Every structure is written in structure tokens, then in C-alpha cells.
Amino acid sequence: MPWIERGRGGFTLVEVMVAVVIVGLVAAGGFKLIGLSLRMLADVRLERELVDEAQNIYLDFLTKEDMPDKGQKNGVKWTAEPASVPVDELELRFRKLLVEYQGRAMNLYLPR
């Protein structure tokens, strides 16, 4: 039968299926990485907002005489309490400032 030639003219169904599975796995991994990247970006943005708000409150404590020890402003809560650390024969006194924003917290230390 001269019209049937046994040669390699294309890919078999198994080869095509293996290629599709490989491409699918690579695509799934790519989507997972995109999701992780977006979550990490949101965390970084939230952390940056916390730092900005904490800096603003810190500056308010340094510049305003009547800043309350506890308060809330723009969704940011803070609490300031006196604290001290013994250093040799001296006692180093300061104020510990806790700033909370959207489930995250940051401690700052203020001079007295």
C-alpha cells in the first residue's frame, strides 16, 4: 500500500495532552504567584500607612503640650504610658507610645 507511509508527520494525542498539562501547571503557578504578589503589596501598603500615621502621632506628641495619653484619629488608636529603664545608677525615663491601625501595631518611644 503505497499511500500509507509510516513516518513522523505530527504529534500523537499523548504528546499533545502532556504539553497541555505542562502549560496548565505553569499557568496555575503563575496565577498563584500573582495572587501572592498582590497580597504582599497590600501588606506593604498597610504597613506604610501605619508608619505614616505613627510618625504623625509621634510628631503631635513632640510638638503639642496637651496631647492625650489615649485617643483615636482617622482610624488610628494610640496609647502612651510612662516607662523607664535602669542604666547604671540612673533611671532613663521615657514614654512608650503604642500606635494601632487596622490590626497592626507599632511601639514608639518618646523622650520625657
C-alpha positions in Angstrom: 0.0 0.0 0.0 1.9 2.9 -1.3 -0.5 5.6 0.0 0.2 4.7 3.7 3.6 5.8 4.8 4.8 5.2 8.3 6.6 8.4 9.1 6.5 11.1 11.7 4.0 13.6 10.3 2.7 15.2 13.6 2.3 14.8 17.3 0.4 12.0 18.9 -2.5 12.6 21.2 -0.5 11.7 24.3 2.2 14.2 23.4 -0.3 17.0 22.9 -2.0 16.1 26.2 1.3 16.1 28.1 2.1 19.5 26.6 -1.3 20.9 27.6 -0.8 19.6 31.2 2.6 21.2 31.4 1.3 24.6 30.1 -1.6 24.3 32.6 0.7 23.7 35.5 2.9 26.6 34.6 -0.2 28.9 34.2 -1.6 27.8 37.6 1.8 28.5 39.2 1.8 31.9 37.6 -1.6 32.8 38.9 -0.6 31.7 42.4 2.4 33.9 42.2 0.3 36.8 41.1 -2.1 36.3 44.0 0.8 36.2 46.5 2.3 39.3 45.0 -1.0 41.2 45.3 -1.4 40.1 48.9 2.2 41.2 49.7 1.6 44.5 48.0 -1.5 45.1 50.1 0.5 44.2 53.3 3.3 46.7 52.3 0.8 49.4 51.7 -0.9 48.8 55.0 2.5 48.8 56.8 3.4 52.1 55.0 0.1 53.7 56.1 0.8 52.6 59.7 4.3 54.1 59.6 2.9 57.4 58.2 0.2 57.6 60.9 2.6 56.7 63.7 5.0 59.4 62.5 2.2 61.9 62.6 1.1 61.0 66.1 4.8 60.9 67.2 5.2 64.5 65.9 2.0 65.5 67.6 3.3 64.2 70.9 6.6 66.1 70.4 5.0 69.4 69.4 1.7 69.6 71.3 1.6 70.1 75.1 -2.0 68.9 75.5 -1.8 65.6 73.6 -3.9 63.0 75.5 -2.4 59.7 76.6 -5.2 57.7 74.8 -7.0 58.6 71.7 -8.2 57.8 68.2 -8.0 59.8 65.0 -8.6 58.7 61.4 -8.9 55.0 62.4 -5.6 55.1 64.3 -5.6 54.4 68.0 -2.8 55.3 70.4 -1.9 54.8 74.0 1.0 56.4 75.8 2.3 55.3 79.1 5.3 56.2 81.2 8.2 53.8 81.3 11.8 53.7 82.5 15.0 51.6 82.1 17.7 51.5 84.7 21.1 52.5 83.3 24.0 52.1 85.7 22.9 54.3 88.7 20.5 56.4 86.6 17.0 55.7 85.6 16.2 56.6 82.0 12.6 57.7 81.8 10.5 57.9 78.6 7.0 57.4 77.3 6.1 54.2 75.4 3.7 55.0 72.6 1.6 52.2 71.1 0.0 53.0 67.8 -2.6 50.6 66.3 -4.0 50.8 62.7 -6.2 48.1 61.0 -5.0 45.2 63.1 -1.3 46.2 63.1 0.6 47.8 65.9 3.9 49.7 66.4 5.7 50.8 69.5 7.5 54.2 69.6 9.5 55.7 72.4 9.2 59.4 73.4 11.7 61.4 75.4 10.4 62.8 78.6 
